[in-house]
Amino acid sequence: AGPQGAAGPQGAEGKAGTNGAGALFSATGGGIELKESEGVAVTKTVPPGSYMIWAKADLIAESTKAGFEESLCFLVDRPGTTNTGKEELLDLGSWTAELVEKEPADFLGQAAVAMQATLTSSVTSTLSVVCAVDNASPGITAHNVLAQLQALAVTSIG
């Protein structure tokens, strides 16, 4: 083998790499009265892929007398673009509290119920936050006043 030759000319500039930031899918909903049957507070459809998902439901319960409220919220995934079909439970949040008397004959309770999960799906998915009253004293009215759902697309989940 002979001696090494002189350095060659500078090569052409390469293509820019892909942006490492993932797409954020976000939805806001709420404004539903909570009953013993489940009510959909917010939904968002996302394309196939991997996601980190955060959701929050702000709940309020009111009554004219003392009592307690117990509500459940579920973060669910349903394959497809409609909110029907077999659902997969991703996370569950709950709230149980005694109502506080703010003024005579005006009792109130409120909470923010948080949920989070990861999801990898090979098909389009409809993500939903679904809430319901699990147990409550008679005469209590409960509402989901605001629900938020964010799904951040990620390259992989380890």
C-alpha positions as CSV (number, residue, x, y, z in Angstrom):
1,A,0.0,0.0,0.0
2,G,1.3,3.4,-0.9
3,P,1.1,6.7,0.9
4,Q,-2.3,8.3,1.5
5,G,-3.4,10.8,-1.2
6,A,-4.4,14.4,-0.9
7,A,-7.8,15.4,0.6
8,G,-10.7,15.5,-1.9
9,P,-12.9,18.5,-2.6
10,Q,-15.8,19.5,-0.2
11,G,-19.0,17.5,-0.9
12,A,-22.4,19.0,-1.5
13,E,-24.5,20.0,1.5
14,G,-26.8,17.2,2.7
15,K,-30.6,17.4,3.1
16,A,-32.0,18.8,6.2
17,G,-33.1,16.2,8.8
18,T,-36.7,15.7,9.9
19,N,-38.1,17.8,12.6
20,G,-38.1,15.9,15.9
21,A,-41.2,17.7,17.2
22,G,-44.4,15.7,17.1
23,A,-47.9,16.9,16.1
24,L,-50.2,17.9,18.8
25,F,-53.9,17.0,18.6
26,S,-56.1,19.0,21.0
27,A,-59.8,19.3,21.8
28,T,-61.9,21.1,24.3
29,G,-65.4,20.2,25.4
30,G,-67.6,19.8,28.4
31,G,-70.8,21.5,29.4
32,I,-72.7,18.2,30.1
33,E,-74.8,17.3,33.1
34,L,-73.4,14.1,34.8
35,K,-75.9,11.3,35.3
36,E,-75.5,7.6,36.2
37,S,-75.2,6.8,32.5
38,E,-71.9,7.9,30.8
39,G,-71.7,11.2,29.0
40,V,-69.1,12.0,26.4
41,A,-67.3,15.2,27.6
42,V,-64.8,15.6,24.7
43,T,-63.5,13.6,21.7
44,K,-60.6,13.8,19.3
45,T,-59.8,11.6,16.3
46,V,-56.1,10.9,15.6
47,P,-54.3,9.1,12.8
48,P,-52.4,5.8,13.3
49,G,-49.3,6.3,15.4
50,S,-47.9,6.5,18.9
51,Y,-49.2,9.2,21.4
52,M,-48.7,10.6,24.8
53,I,-52.2,11.6,25.9
54,W,-53.3,14.0,28.7
55,A,-56.9,14.7,29.6
56,K,-58.7,16.7,32.3
57,A,-62.3,17.1,33.3
58,D,-63.4,20.0,35.6
59,L,-66.4,18.8,37.7
60,I,-68.9,20.7,39.8
61,A,-71.6,19.4,42.1
62,E,-74.3,21.6,43.6
63,S,-77.2,21.1,46.1
64,T,-79.4,23.0,48.5
65,K,-78.5,20.6,51.3
66,A,-75.4,18.8,52.6
67,G,-74.3,15.7,50.8
68,F,-71.6,13.9,48.9
69,E,-70.7,13.4,45.3
70,E,-68.7,10.6,43.6
71,S,-68.0,10.8,39.9
72,L,-65.8,8.8,37.5
73,C,-64.2,9.9,34.3
74,F,-62.6,7.5,31.8
75,L,-60.1,8.1,29.0
76,V,-61.0,5.7,26.3
77,D,-59.9,4.8,22.7
78,R,-62.2,3.5,20.1
79,P,-60.8,2.4,16.7
80,G,-62.2,4.4,13.7
81,T,-63.5,7.9,13.2
82,T,-66.8,7.6,15.2
83,N,-67.4,7.4,18.9
84,T,-68.9,3.9,18.6
85,G,-67.5,0.4,18.7
86,K,-65.4,-1.5,21.2
87,E,-63.6,0.8,23.5
88,E,-60.3,0.3,25.3
89,L,-59.9,1.9,28.7
90,L,-56.7,3.9,28.8
91,D,-57.1,5.6,32.2
92,L,-59.6,6.3,35.0
93,G,-60.0,9.4,37.2
94,S,-62.3,9.7,40.1
95,W,-63.6,12.3,42.5
96,T,-65.3,11.8,45.9
97,A,-66.1,14.7,48.2
98,E,-68.5,16.2,50.7
99,L,-70.1,19.3,49.4
100,V,-69.2,22.5,51.3
101,E,-71.8,25.1,52.3
102,K,-70.8,28.4,50.6
103,E,-74.0,30.2,51.7
104,P,-77.1,29.0,53.6
105,A,-78.8,26.3,51.5
106,D,-76.0,26.5,48.8
107,F,-73.6,23.6,48.9
108,L,-70.9,23.2,46.3
109,G,-68.0,20.8,45.4
110,Q,-65.6,21.0,42.6
111,A,-62.5,19.2,41.3
112,A,-60.2,18.7,38.4
113,V,-59.9,15.0,37.4
114,A,-56.7,14.3,35.5
115,M,-56.0,11.3,33.3
116,Q,-53.0,10.3,31.1
117,A,-51.9,7.4,29.0
118,T,-49.8,6.2,26.1
119,L,-51.2,4.7,23.0
120,T,-49.8,3.0,19.9
121,S,-52.4,2.2,17.2
122,S,-52.1,0.9,13.7
123,V,-55.5,2.4,12.8
124,T,-57.2,5.8,13.1
125,S,-58.5,6.2,16.7
126,T,-61.2,8.3,18.4
127,L,-60.0,9.3,21.9
128,S,-62.7,10.3,24.4
129,V,-63.2,11.5,27.9
130,V,-66.4,10.0,29.3
131,C,-67.8,10.9,32.7
132,A,-70.6,9.7,35.0
133,V,-72.0,10.0,38.5
134,D,-71.0,6.8,40.4
135,N,-72.8,7.6,43.6
136,A,-74.3,10.8,45.1
137,S,-76.6,12.1,47.8
138,P,-80.2,12.8,46.7
139,G,-80.8,16.2,45.2
140,I,-77.3,16.8,43.9
141,T,-76.8,18.1,40.4
142,A,-73.4,17.4,38.9
143,H,-71.8,19.0,35.7
144,N,-68.7,18.6,33.7
145,V,-68.0,22.3,33.0
146,L,-64.8,21.9,30.9
147,A,-63.0,18.9,29.5
148,Q,-59.6,19.0,27.7
149,L,-57.8,16.3,25.7
150,Q,-54.3,16.5,24.2
151,A,-52.5,13.8,22.2
152,L,-48.9,14.4,21.3
153,A,-47.6,12.2,18.5
154,V,-44.2,10.7,19.4
155,T,-41.8,8.6,17.4
156,S,-41.9,5.7,19.8
157,I,-42.9,4.6,23.3
158,G,-40.3,2.7,25.2
